[in-house]
Amino acid sequence: MNPYIQSVLLGIVEGLTEFLPVSSTAHLRITEALMKIPLDDAYWKMYTIVIQLGAILALLLLFLSRIVDFIRTFPQGENRDRTWLNHPISLTLIAFAFTSAPALLLHKWSEKNLGSLTAMALALLIGGVVMWIVDVRSDRYDADTNHVEEMTLPQAIWIGLCQTLSAIFPGTSRSMSTIAAGQLVGMDRPTALEFSFLLSIPTMIAATIWDLKKEVFPSHGVAAHVVMNGENWIVLIIGFVVSFIVALGVVEWFLFWVRKHGFTMFAIYRILLGAALLIWGSKFIGS
């Protein structure tokens, strides 16, 4: 298949799945496998991470006014009851720190699992079960935290640590980890979802910069793992732009759906997809 067409299709998949709690990484790797793209290819591993930034930039654009409000009210907050430690900006950065430190220490483990469809299938299935249980449980209890401005420092640390699972086990999903973790500590669905969006911004910007520096622009004296030519850059840019455009149309719909229906549909989808991969994955797309 033409690599430009491949990139358009992968960009669509990324834009559709980045913010849904179904794991964009797993869907990208499954799509790559179906298109017979080697999952251990250094370029496509880097591509999978970098085009996610396109979707994140779409989120940044949609949430720009909200982010500007956070900056404007820092550190006291809109109701003047926040501090340097529990303002939404601070909590986002703290959660990011508690995600990135363990992820850096365990990045070799993550890279090893990135090409394993069996590992992703298990992460999809187990994550779906956990998400379903947590979402059903949240209907039985009144949430203590109904706005991001009400979050506490322990909640942010807990969510950051839970998001590490998505970095270590591809297929877990960043949004699933943060949403379920937030619900477990008393956050309602929209608040857990909004904080998931906020946390994804520094996480994916940092992941993209890290991967480009490591694979394409390594330090002096170290050979690049990925040698970029004109075609490689064009393929990467196409995926980046397509994911940006598609994600613009997904975020608002996702927010509406969650407020009205919750996350059960996505949990069931994860379980079915994970089970299908375990049963038929090796036959149709490899191990």
TIKOL-128654 format. One line per field, with one value per residue: residue number from 1; x, y, z of N, C-alpha, C, O in turn. Coordinates in steps of 0.02 Angstrom, whole numbers, padded with zeros to 5 digits. Layout:
BEGIN
num <- NUM ... .
n_X <- X ... .
n_Y <- Y ... .
n_Z <- Z ... .
ca_X <- X ... .
ca_Y <- Y ... .
ca_Z <- Z ... .
c_X <- X ... .
c_Y <- Y ... .
c_Z <- Z ... .
o_X <- X ... .
o_Y <- Y ... .
o_Z <- Z ... .
//
This chain:
BEGIN
num <- 1 2 3 4 5 6 7 8 9 10 11 12 13 14 15 16 17 18 19 20 21 22 23 24 25 26 27 28 29 30 31 32 33 34 35 36 37 38 39 40 41 42 43 44 45 46 47 48 49 50 51 52 53 54 55 56 57 58 59 60 61 62 63 64 65 66 67 68 69 70 71 72 73 74 75 76 77 78 79 80 81 82 83 84 85 86 87 88 89 90 91 92 93 94 95 96 97 98 99 100 101 102 103 104 105 106 107 108 109 110 111 112 113 114 115 116 117 118 119 120 121 122 123 124 125 126 127 128 129 130 131 132 133 134 135 136 137 138 139 140 141 142 143 144 145 146 147 148 149 150 151 152 153 154 155 156 157 158 159 160 161 162 163 164 165 166 167 168 169 170 171 172 173 174 175 176 177 178 179 180 181 182 183 184 185 186 187 188 189 190 191 192 193 194 195 196 197 198 199 200 201 202 203 204 205 206 207 208 209 210 211 212 213 214 215 216 217 218 219 220 221 222 223 224 225 226 227 228 229 230 231 232 233 234 235 236 237 238 239 240 241 242 243 244 245 246 247 248 249 250 251 252 253 254 255 256 257 258 259 260 261 262 263 264 265 266 267 268 269 270 271 272 273 274 275 276 277 278 279 280 281 282 283 284 285 286 287 .
n_X <- 00043 00022 00128 00083 -00055 -00069 -00028 -00130 -00239 -00193 -00184 -00319 -00366 -00291 -00339 -00472 -00465 -00380 -00427 -00529 -00565 -00496 -00372 -00266 -00139 -00141 -00238 -00175 -00063 -00125 -00189 -00076 -00018 -00116 -00096 00022 00137 00293 00298 00407 00483 00587 00558 00416 00377 00418 00339 00210 00204 00232 00129 00024 00035 -00024 -00162 -00165 -00134 -00250 -00338 -00280 -00311 -00452 -00473 -00418 -00468 -00509 -00386 -00319 -00395 -00359 -00224 -00236 -00294 -00203 -00103 -00214 -00340 -00508 -00606 -00530 -00476 -00373 -00201 -00020 00005 -00114 -00182 -00263 -00167 -00047 -00078 -00094 00038 00104 00044 00089 00227 00230 00190 00287 00414 00418 00388 00497 00596 00553 00549 00609 00545 00418 00442 00475 00351 00279 00271 00199 00055 -00019 00006 -00052 -00184 -00220 -00206 -00306 -00422 -00419 -00413 -00536 -00627 -00596 -00627 -00765 -00815 -00776 -00847 -00981 -00984 -00967 -01091 -01162 -01123 -01111 -01016 -00872 -00795 -00828 -00782 -00634 -00568 -00589 -00508 -00387 -00217 -00173 -00262 -00216 -00085 -00112 -00182 -00082 00012 -00065 -00081 00041 00032 -00016 00094 00183 00118 00069 -00087 -00164 -00214 -00206 -00310 -00408 -00342 -00325 -00457 -00528 -00451 -00475 -00614 -00614 -00566 -00664 -00705 -00818 -00884 -00869 -00771 -00662 -00637 -00604 -00487 -00409 -00394 -00321 -00203 -00153 -00095 00038 00098 00098 00164 00290 00324 00331 00436 00540 00548 00577 00700 00776 00767 00779 00854 00980 01102 01264 01380 01313 01231 01084 00933 00831 00837 00791 00712 00652 00527 00492 00474 00364 00265 00254 00209 00086 00011 00011 -00060 -00185 -00229 -00244 -00351 -00458 -00469 -00517 -00653 -00694 -00679 -00777 -00895 -00866 -00862 -00997 -01060 -01011 -01059 -01193 -01206 -01101 -00960 -00978 -01005 -00881 -00802 -00858 -00830 -00688 -00668 -00725 -00644 -00516 -00534 -00561 -00440 -00355 -00407 -00415 -00313 -00176 -00192 -00237 -00164 -00041 00072 .
n_Y <- -00060 00113 00225 00353 00344 00248 00327 00423 00342 00293 00414 00448 00345 00373 00504 00474 00390 00439 00512 00437 00308 00189 00156 00225 00190 00049 00032 00094 00010 -00111 -00078 -00049 -00176 -00247 -00185 -00238 -00177 -00182 -00210 -00192 -00098 00042 00171 00171 00148 00267 00354 00317 00372 00510 00561 00567 00685 00775 00756 00797 00932 00976 00961 01054 01172 01171 01179 01299 01423 01384 01343 01465 01535 01463 01498 01635 01644 01591 01590 01576 01537 01530 01550 01598 01510 01425 01364 01373 01238 01167 01219 01200 01202 01175 01048 00973 00974 00912 00785 00745 00736 00628 00531 00530 00503 00363 00306 00337 00263 00136 00124 00037 -00084 -00049 -00024 -00151 -00215 -00146 -00197 -00311 -00390 -00477 -00438 -00311 -00347 -00412 -00303 -00219 -00298 -00325 -00193 -00148 -00222 -00174 -00038 -00045 -00096 00007 00116 00075 00068 00202 00256 00224 00299 00464 00590 00670 00768 00883 00973 01023 01122 01089 00985 00886 00878 00742 00670 00707 00655 00518 00493 00524 00423 00310 00331 00294 00160 00154 00194 00093 -00025 -00042 -00017 -00007 00124 00296 00386 00299 00254 00373 00420 00313 00305 00432 00425 00328 00396 00484 00579 00652 00597 00697 00781 00695 00662 00787 00818 00714 00753 00873 00825 00747 00836 00895 00770 00704 00798 00798 00662 00656 00747 00683 00560 00599 00661 00553 00456 00520 00640 00617 00636 00715 00619 00500 00381 00406 00316 00317 00366 00506 00541 00637 00580 00509 00614 00680 00580 00570 00700 00704 00607 00672 00793 00745 00674 00780 00854 00759 00733 00854 00847 00745 00765 00853 00779 00666 00719 00757 00631 00560 00635 00605 00465 00394 00279 00147 00087 00099 00020 -00108 -00120 -00124 -00245 -00339 -00317 -00347 -00483 -00536 -00513 -00596 -00720 -00729 -00649 -00692 -00771 -00688 -00566 -00587 -00617 .
n_Z <- 00000 -00035 00053 00088 00085 00184 00292 00298 00335 00459 00527 00536 00618 00734 00768 00795 00907 01007 01120 01168 01288 01242 01198 01093 01049 01043 00942 00834 00818 00789 00669 00592 00589 00516 00395 00361 00409 00485 00658 00736 00674 00679 00629 00615 00744 00805 00729 00771 00899 00878 00793 00879 00942 00856 00877 01009 00998 00938 01044 01130 01062 01068 01205 01237 01289 01415 01471 01467 01561 01676 01684 01701 01827 01912 02062 02143 02100 02028 02126 02226 02320 02305 02303 02275 02269 02246 02138 01977 01870 01937 01992 01876 01825 01930 01931 01806 01831 01919 01833 01730 01787 01838 01714 01632 01696 01668 01531 01439 01461 01416 01279 01239 01248 01155 01027 01042 01010 01085 01218 01213 01188 01307 01394 01345 01369 01511 01558 01510 01588 01716 01698 01674 01796 01883 01830 01844 01983 02015 01991 02102 02207 02273 02196 02264 02210 02093 02003 01916 01983 02114 02148 02239 02305 02339 02255 02126 02127 02140 02020 01927 01954 01921 01784 01739 01710 01580 01509 01532 01497 01344 01266 01375 01391 01410 01440 01492 01608 01684 01695 01760 01876 01931 01956 02055 02164 02200 02102 01985 01823 01713 01771 01795 01663 01606 01678 01632 01498 01517 01576 01475 01387 01429 01443 01315 01236 01295 01275 01136 01105 01174 01104 00972 00992 01039 00936 00810 00821 00901 01037 01015 00923 00933 00836 00739 00764 00674 00511 00431 00279 00136 00099 00216 00307 00248 00255 00394 00426 00359 00433 00556 00530 00484 00598 00685 00626 00626 00764 00810 00783 00866 01005 01063 01040 01118 01249 01261 01250 01363 01471 01460 01446 01507 01529 01496 01369 01304 01385 01363 01226 01231 01299 01209 01095 01146 01181 01054 00989 01063 01030 00888 00840 00817 00707 00603 00607 00666 00807 .
ca_X <- 00000 00058 00140 00043 -00122 -00062 -00025 -00197 -00280 -00169 -00203 -00390 -00371 -00265 -00385 -00534 -00456 -00334 -00459 -00574 -00528 -00490 -00302 -00247 -00079 -00161 -00273 -00126 -00022 -00168 -00197 -00011 -00010 -00161 -00067 00086 00193 00328 00287 00472 00518 00601 00523 00344 00370 00422 00280 00152 00205 00232 00065 -00022 00039 -00073 -00225 -00158 -00139 -00322 -00365 -00254 -00350 -00521 -00471 -00375 -00498 -00507 -00317 -00305 -00426 -00317 -00163 -00255 -00313 -00150 -00113 -00269 -00399 -00566 -00640 -00478 -00468 -00320 -00132 00030 00007 -00176 -00213 -00265 -00104 00001 -00098 -00078 00111 00123 00023 00135 00291 00221 00184 00346 00472 00417 00387 00566 00633 00529 00534 00630 00490 00364 00463 00472 00281 00246 00260 00163 -00018 -00048 00009 -00102 -00250 -00231 -00216 -00373 -00473 -00418 -00432 -00608 -00662 -00585 -00665 -00837 -00828 -00769 -00900 -01043 -00976 -00975 -01163 -01191 -01098 -01107 -00947 -00851 -00760 -00869 -00747 -00561 -00547 -00598 -00463 -00336 -00151 -00171 -00296 -00173 -00030 -00140 -00197 -00019 00040 -00105 -00069 00103 00014 -00023 00160 00218 00080 00031 -00153 -00201 -00246 -00196 -00374 -00440 -00307 -00339 -00529 -00545 -00417 -00511 -00678 -00602 -00552 -00719 -00718 -00871 -00859 -00843 -00710 -00609 -00622 -00569 -00418 -00375 -00376 -00268 -00142 -00127 -00058 00111 00122 00112 00216 00354 00338 00351 00504 00586 00557 00612 00770 00809 00768 00797 00905 01015 01157 01322 01420 01269 01196 01011 00900 00788 00864 00733 00719 00594 00464 00476 00446 00298 00220 00243 00169 00018 -00022 00004 -00113 -00249 -00250 -00266 -00417 -00508 -00478 -00559 -00723 -00709 -00678 -00842 -00942 -00849 -00886 -01070 -01079 -00994 -01106 -01259 -01208 -01046 -00905 -00991 -00998 -00810 -00777 -00880 -00791 -00621 -00670 -00736 -00585 -00462 -00548 -00554 -00368 -00327 -00432 -00402 -00260 -00117 -00209 -00247 -00116 00022 00072 .
ca_Y <- 00000 00176 00250 00413 00319 00218 00380 00452 00295 00293 00478 00444 00301 00410 00557 00445 00350 00467 00535 00385 00263 00124 00150 00242 00153 -00019 00035 00109 -00049 -00161 -00055 -00059 -00248 -00265 -00159 -00273 -00135 -00216 -00176 -00177 -00049 00100 00229 00168 00156 00339 00383 00304 00419 00580 00586 00579 00757 00811 00754 00837 01003 00989 00970 01118 01225 01169 01196 01357 01473 01355 01346 01537 01551 01435 01539 01701 01641 01558 01525 01577 01506 01572 01566 01622 01461 01379 01384 01350 01165 01134 01250 01151 01199 01139 00978 00941 00964 00863 00720 00729 00715 00561 00485 00526 00474 00290 00286 00340 00208 00073 00132 -00022 -00132 -00025 -00034 -00223 -00235 -00106 -00237 -00373 -00384 -00516 -00394 -00259 -00378 -00421 -00237 -00196 -00337 -00312 -00123 -00142 -00248 -00125 00022 -00059 -00101 00074 00159 00054 00087 00275 00272 00207 00346 00534 00613 00725 00818 00894 01020 01017 01171 01061 00929 00890 00853 00669 00645 00716 00607 00452 00489 00521 00356 00263 00340 00259 00095 00159 00200 00029 -00077 -00016 -00047 00012 00188 00351 00414 00250 00254 00434 00424 00264 00325 00489 00403 00290 00442 00530 00629 00632 00580 00754 00807 00647 00667 00850 00813 00669 00795 00919 00787 00720 00888 00891 00701 00688 00844 00772 00598 00670 00777 00631 00509 00629 00671 00489 00417 00559 00690 00597 00679 00714 00558 00441 00374 00407 00252 00329 00416 00535 00570 00678 00541 00494 00674 00692 00530 00590 00761 00685 00577 00724 00840 00709 00661 00845 00871 00711 00742 00913 00827 00691 00784 00880 00723 00623 00753 00752 00562 00541 00668 00575 00391 00363 00246 00076 00066 00093 -00038 -00168 -00123 -00146 -00317 -00377 -00312 -00385 -00554 -00553 -00515 -00656 -00781 -00730 -00603 -00725 -00800 -00638 -00510 -00605 -00622 .
ca_Z <- 00000 -00037 00121 00101 00102 00251 00342 00305 00374 00528 00557 00553 00677 00792 00786 00823 00968 01056 01182 01193 01333 01207 01180 01024 01031 01022 00878 00783 00806 00756 00600 00558 00577 00461 00333 00353 00430 00540 00721 00767 00634 00720 00603 00629 00817 00816 00697 00814 00955 00857 00765 00934 00959 00815 00913 01070 00979 00928 01112 01155 01030 01094 01276 01245 01334 01483 01494 01479 01626 01729 01689 01727 01898 01950 02093 02192 02072 02013 02189 02272 02373 02284 02320 02227 02268 02224 02080 01923 01833 01980 01998 01812 01821 01981 01905 01751 01860 01948 01777 01688 01821 01832 01643 01607 01725 01641 01460 01401 01466 01372 01210 01226 01240 01104 00967 01060 01006 01140 01277 01204 01195 01379 01424 01324 01403 01583 01567 01499 01647 01771 01683 01682 01868 01913 01806 01878 02053 02022 01990 02167 02257 02253 02188 02308 02169 02034 01959 01921 02033 02181 02157 02292 02288 02337 02195 02069 02132 02126 01948 01892 01963 01883 01713 01722 01683 01508 01480 01541 01462 01287 01262 01436 01374 01457 01463 01536 01672 01722 01710 01812 01938 01958 01983 02116 02220 02213 02049 01939 01756 01675 01801 01780 01592 01594 01702 01585 01441 01538 01589 01412 01350 01442 01435 01246 01211 01320 01242 01066 01106 01196 01053 00916 01011 01046 00875 00750 00836 00962 01057 00971 00926 00935 00773 00743 00750 00616 00465 00398 00212 00118 00102 00286 00338 00220 00284 00464 00428 00340 00491 00607 00510 00482 00667 00712 00598 00650 00836 00821 00781 00913 01076 01085 01042 01175 01309 01263 01262 01431 01518 01453 01448 01545 01494 01490 01300 01288 01422 01327 01164 01248 01316 01147 01052 01178 01173 00983 00975 01094 00996 00815 00821 00790 00641 00551 00607 00699 00881 .
c_X <- 00044 00067 00100 -00029 -00121 -00063 -00092 -00240 -00259 -00186 -00276 -00399 -00347 -00314 -00449 -00524 -00413 -00367 -00512 -00535 -00520 -00419 -00289 -00186 -00097 -00195 -00224 -00084 -00062 -00176 -00133 00000 -00054 -00134 00003 00146 00228 00322 00352 00513 00526 00563 00449 00330 00371 00361 00218 00147 00196 00165 00013 -00021 -00009 -00140 -00222 -00162 -00211 -00355 -00343 -00294 -00420 -00525 -00434 -00404 -00497 -00436 -00297 -00335 -00385 -00254 -00180 -00268 -00259 -00117 -00176 -00333 -00457 -00601 -00592 -00469 -00414 -00252 -00085 00029 -00057 -00215 -00213 -00201 -00052 -00014 -00084 -00004 00135 00105 00069 00202 00286 00208 00252 00406 00472 00420 00457 00607 00616 00517 00556 00577 00433 00381 00459 00400 00247 00231 00221 00088 -00052 -00049 -00043 -00172 -00268 -00244 -00285 -00427 -00476 -00438 -00506 -00649 -00656 -00628 -00740 -00855 -00826 -00826 -00967 -01041 -00989 -01048 -01195 -01170 -01097 -01035 -00933 -00820 -00797 -00840 -00672 -00535 -00555 -00550 -00412 -00269 -00147 -00206 -00251 -00115 -00054 -00153 -00133 00013 00001 -00094 -00004 00089 00010 00044 00197 00185 00040 -00034 -00196 -00243 -00235 -00262 -00410 -00409 -00326 -00413 -00548 -00513 -00452 -00577 -00669 -00590 -00603 -00733 -00775 -00843 -00831 -00777 -00651 -00588 -00584 -00497 -00377 -00352 -00317 -00201 -00111 -00084 00017 00138 00141 00162 00284 00373 00361 00422 00556 00600 00593 00686 00808 00818 00795 00854 00942 01072 01218 01362 01380 01230 01120 00983 00857 00820 00806 00752 00656 00529 00443 00446 00376 00246 00203 00198 00097 -00020 -00036 -00056 -00181 -00274 -00275 -00338 -00471 -00522 -00521 -00633 -00743 -00719 -00746 -00895 -00929 -00873 -00961 -01092 -01068 -01042 -01174 -01260 -01153 -00998 -00918 -00982 -00925 -00779 -00795 -00840 -00721 -00619 -00679 -00675 -00527 -00472 -00539 -00480 -00335 -00346 -00409 -00342 -00200 -00130 -00210 -00193 -00052 00016 00078 .
c_Y <- 00062 00205 00312 00393 00286 00272 00414 00407 00293 00359 00480 00402 00338 00464 00532 00416 00383 00484 00487 00336 00193 00111 00164 00203 00083 -00017 00051 00047 -00105 -00142 -00064 -00133 -00272 -00241 -00187 -00227 -00170 -00178 -00160 -00127 00017 00162 00228 00171 00231 00375 00377 00353 00491 00603 00596 00652 00798 00813 00797 00911 01023 01001 01036 01176 01228 01192 01261 01408 01449 01359 01418 01559 01524 01477 01606 01699 01609 01608 01521 01545 01554 01594 01587 01575 01409 01407 01361 01274 01133 01172 01199 01146 01160 01065 00940 00925 00913 00792 00697 00705 00644 00509 00475 00493 00398 00267 00287 00282 00141 00075 00073 -00077 -00114 -00039 -00108 -00245 -00200 -00147 -00301 -00362 -00423 -00474 -00340 -00287 -00388 -00355 -00209 -00232 -00322 -00240 -00112 -00166 -00199 -00063 00012 -00061 -00032 00119 00141 00075 00162 00296 00262 00256 00416 00556 00670 00783 00825 00946 01011 01065 01146 01004 00941 00863 00777 00639 00650 00666 00537 00443 00485 00453 00304 00270 00307 00191 00098 00166 00133 -00026 -00047 -00054 -00031 00074 00239 00376 00365 00251 00314 00440 00376 00282 00384 00469 00365 00335 00498 00584 00605 00624 00641 00781 00761 00652 00732 00847 00766 00708 00840 00883 00760 00772 00886 00821 00687 00736 00818 00707 00608 00698 00724 00582 00537 00638 00604 00454 00455 00608 00672 00644 00668 00649 00494 00438 00373 00337 00257 00383 00442 00561 00610 00641 00527 00555 00689 00644 00549 00651 00747 00656 00627 00770 00805 00695 00724 00860 00824 00721 00802 00895 00776 00715 00808 00825 00679 00654 00747 00681 00542 00572 00632 00500 00358 00325 00172 00050 00055 00033 -00103 -00176 -00148 -00222 -00359 -00376 -00352 -00459 -00577 -00558 -00578 -00719 -00784 -00688 -00637 -00753 -00747 -00584 -00526 -00602 -00554 .
c_Z <- 00000 00033 00138 00120 00170 00305 00352 00349 00447 00564 00577 00616 00740 00815 00818 00892 01022 01122 01208 01236 01304 01184 01107 01003 01007 00953 00821 00766 00771 00682 00560 00542 00519 00394 00321 00365 00488 00605 00757 00727 00673 00695 00623 00704 00834 00788 00742 00872 00932 00831 00819 00955 00918 00849 00976 01055 00964 00995 01141 01126 01059 01167 01290 01294 01406 01512 01508 01546 01684 01739 01721 01802 01942 01998 02137 02166 02064 02077 02244 02332 02357 02306 02264 02220 02240 02171 02022 01882 01873 01983 01933 01806 01872 01958 01848 01778 01888 01893 01743 01722 01818 01759 01613 01633 01692 01565 01417 01403 01419 01299 01191 01212 01182 01041 00981 01059 01062 01204 01272 01212 01268 01413 01407 01364 01478 01598 01558 01559 01705 01760 01694 01757 01901 01894 01838 01951 02063 02021 02059 02222 02229 02250 02237 02269 02103 01986 01968 01974 02105 02196 02212 02267 02288 02276 02134 02069 02114 02052 01908 01896 01922 01807 01691 01691 01607 01473 01482 01500 01404 01278 01322 01423 01429 01484 01508 01605 01714 01741 01766 01878 01971 01989 02049 02176 02223 02162 02005 01869 01719 01704 01788 01707 01577 01618 01659 01524 01460 01546 01525 01375 01366 01430 01363 01214 01232 01285 01171 01063 01124 01139 00992 00931 01013 00979 00814 00762 00900 00977 01013 00979 00927 00869 00783 00726 00687 00573 00423 00329 00196 00124 00174 00321 00313 00250 00357 00469 00409 00399 00545 00592 00511 00553 00701 00690 00625 00724 00852 00824 00833 00984 01100 01089 01103 01240 01316 01281 01336 01481 01517 01466 01489 01500 01479 01419 01281 01324 01386 01262 01177 01261 01253 01102 01081 01170 01101 00963 01003 01055 00923 00794 00788 00720 00586 00548 00643 00774 00913 .
o_X <- 00097 00018 00084 -00059 -00167 -00095 -00109 -00275 -00301 -00201 -00294 -00437 -00380 -00328 -00477 -00570 -00411 -00339 -00536 -00476 -00536 -00407 -00299 -00181 -00070 -00181 -00231 -00072 -00035 -00171 -00134 00024 -00032 -00146 00039 00199 00194 00340 00353 00570 00476 00539 00423 00277 00329 00333 00180 00093 00157 00144 -00037 -00070 -00033 -00173 -00271 -00191 -00230 -00396 -00383 -00308 -00445 -00575 -00418 -00368 -00487 -00427 -00261 -00303 -00377 -00234 -00142 -00254 -00268 -00105 -00190 -00376 -00455 -00625 -00611 -00456 -00409 -00246 -00107 00051 -00054 -00273 -00167 -00182 -00018 00031 -00064 00015 00181 00144 00086 00231 00333 00213 00271 00444 00522 00450 00474 00648 00657 00480 00526 00566 00404 00338 00442 00389 00192 00183 00211 00061 -00107 -00099 -00075 -00215 -00324 -00288 -00318 -00474 -00530 -00475 -00536 -00698 -00706 -00660 -00774 -00904 -00870 -00852 -01006 -01092 -01018 -01064 -01249 -01197 -01085 -00996 -00975 -00820 -00797 -00871 -00649 -00484 -00530 -00551 -00396 -00265 -00119 -00184 -00248 -00097 -00020 -00136 -00129 00039 00031 -00096 00005 00128 00029 00052 00238 00219 -00018 -00035 -00257 -00301 -00252 -00270 -00441 -00444 -00341 -00429 -00581 -00544 -00460 -00595 -00710 -00602 -00587 -00770 -00781 -00786 -00775 -00733 -00597 -00529 -00535 -00451 -00317 -00295 -00268 -00149 -00050 -00040 00056 00196 00195 00200 00331 00431 00406 00463 00609 00658 00635 00729 00865 00871 00830 00897 00937 01090 01222 01376 01408 01199 01095 01007 00848 00829 00776 00800 00611 00480 00384 00398 00333 00191 00146 00153 00051 -00076 -00089 -00097 -00230 -00333 -00323 -00380 -00525 -00579 -00557 -00671 -00803 -00761 -00769 -00934 -00977 -00900 -00986 -01136 -01112 -01064 -01209 -01308 -01158 -00995 -00874 -00954 -00909 -00734 -00754 -00820 -00695 -00575 -00644 -00656 -00492 -00425 -00512 -00461 -00293 -00306 -00386 -00321 -00176 -00084 -00188 -00178 -00011 -00037 00078 .
o_Y <- 00063 00208 00324 00423 00296 00264 00432 00431 00292 00359 00508 00421 00334 00470 00564 00419 00357 00471 00494 00324 00143 00059 00121 00183 00060 -00060 00025 00032 -00141 -00185 -00085 -00150 -00312 -00272 -00165 -00237 -00186 -00119 -00119 -00113 00044 00202 00279 00194 00254 00420 00424 00374 00529 00660 00630 00678 00850 00866 00830 00949 01080 01047 01071 01225 01283 01222 01276 01433 01488 01377 01431 01597 01557 01490 01632 01748 01601 01665 01468 01526 01610 01651 01594 01598 01357 01466 01332 01248 01077 01158 01158 01091 01117 01023 00881 00871 00874 00746 00638 00658 00605 00449 00418 00458 00369 00216 00244 00253 00096 00034 00059 -00112 -00157 -00062 -00126 -00288 -00220 -00132 -00341 -00328 -00406 -00474 -00323 -00254 -00375 -00350 -00179 -00200 -00308 -00227 -00072 -00134 -00184 -00038 00056 -00031 -00015 00156 00185 00097 00182 00349 00289 00254 00427 00542 00713 00840 00779 00962 00992 01050 01177 00976 00998 00830 00749 00589 00604 00638 00501 00391 00447 00428 00260 00221 00292 00166 00050 00147 00119 -00069 -00028 -00116 -00039 00076 00229 00385 00385 00250 00308 00461 00396 00276 00385 00494 00371 00315 00553 00631 00546 00642 00637 00801 00784 00647 00730 00871 00776 00699 00844 00907 00752 00753 00877 00814 00660 00716 00816 00698 00573 00675 00721 00564 00503 00625 00600 00425 00427 00616 00708 00687 00618 00627 00439 00488 00342 00304 00208 00440 00405 00598 00615 00668 00532 00549 00708 00664 00544 00653 00776 00676 00625 00782 00834 00702 00722 00878 00848 00718 00803 00925 00764 00690 00786 00823 00658 00620 00734 00672 00511 00538 00630 00474 00299 00338 00138 -00004 00007 00000 -00147 -00231 -00190 -00257 -00409 -00427 -00387 -00496 -00631 -00603 -00609 -00765 -00837 -00691 -00614 -00758 -00760 -00558 -00481 -00587 -00549 .
o_Z <- 00031 00070 00196 00164 00210 00357 00409 00394 00492 00623 00629 00661 00792 00874 00862 00933 01078 01175 01264 01222 01338 01152 01064 00944 00956 00911 00765 00708 00729 00638 00502 00488 00478 00342 00276 00336 00537 00608 00803 00744 00697 00736 00646 00725 00873 00820 00750 00892 00961 00846 00808 00982 00940 00851 00994 01094 00976 01002 01172 01161 01073 01187 01347 01338 01452 01570 01557 01583 01735 01796 01763 01836 02002 01978 02166 02206 02089 02081 02302 02388 02389 02325 02214 02168 02214 02159 02019 01862 01845 01978 01935 01786 01858 01963 01843 01751 01880 01906 01729 01689 01796 01743 01573 01596 01689 01538 01365 01353 01386 01261 01134 01169 01161 01006 00935 01103 01084 01240 01322 01241 01289 01456 01449 01389 01504 01646 01594 01578 01739 01806 01721 01778 01941 01935 01858 01978 02113 02047 02072 02277 02170 02296 02248 02292 02062 01935 02022 02006 02152 02251 02228 02216 02241 02249 02094 02017 02077 02024 01860 01846 01891 01771 01632 01650 01572 01415 01438 01471 01415 01281 01321 01443 01487 01545 01558 01655 01774 01797 01814 01931 02032 02043 02094 02233 02246 02176 01990 01856 01694 01667 01770 01691 01539 01585 01650 01501 01422 01524 01520 01335 01320 01410 01350 01170 01192 01267 01147 01023 01093 01126 00962 00889 00991 00965 00773 00720 00950 00937 00977 01035 00923 00850 00830 00680 00651 00596 00384 00321 00238 00150 00191 00360 00352 00268 00377 00511 00438 00413 00577 00636 00536 00567 00740 00731 00645 00745 00902 00862 00843 01020 01153 01136 01136 01283 01371 01322 01366 01528 01568 01494 01504 01439 01453 01409 01246 01297 01379 01244 01140 01238 01244 01073 01044 01155 01089 00926 00971 01048 00900 00736 00737 00679 00530 00495 00652 00801 00974 .
//
